[in-house]
């Protein structure tokens, strides 16, 4: 797919310097940047349940044991 984007001169100059240093085209550099950004976003979002216990001051195992003890008192 082709697309047209507008960049400030300072970004074009920095992009050109990077491309000369890496020996790649502007298109290749932009594809790499977009790929890296999308990967970082997927990683940042991650599993929405990850870290839910971070603020609790009890281990998950202790919580589980306490909850299951309730079953013994029926």
CORCOR-V9321 format. One record per backbone hydrogen bond with DSSP energy under -0.5 kcal/mol. NH is the residue of the N-H (numbers start at 1). CO is the residue of the C=O. If there is no record, write none. Layout:
nh-><NH/NH>
co-><CO/CO>
//
This chain:
nh-><11/12/13/14/15/16/17/18/19/20/21/22/23/24/29/30/31/32/33/34/35/36/37/38/39/40/41/42/43/44/45/46/48/50/52/54/56/63/64/65/66/67/68/69/70/70/71/72/72/73/73/74>
co-><8/8/9/10/11/12/13/14/15/16/17/18/19/19/25/26/27/28/29/30/31/32/33/34/35/36/37/38/39/40/41/42/46/47/49/51/53/59/60/61/62/63/64/65/66/67/68/68/69/69/70/71>
//
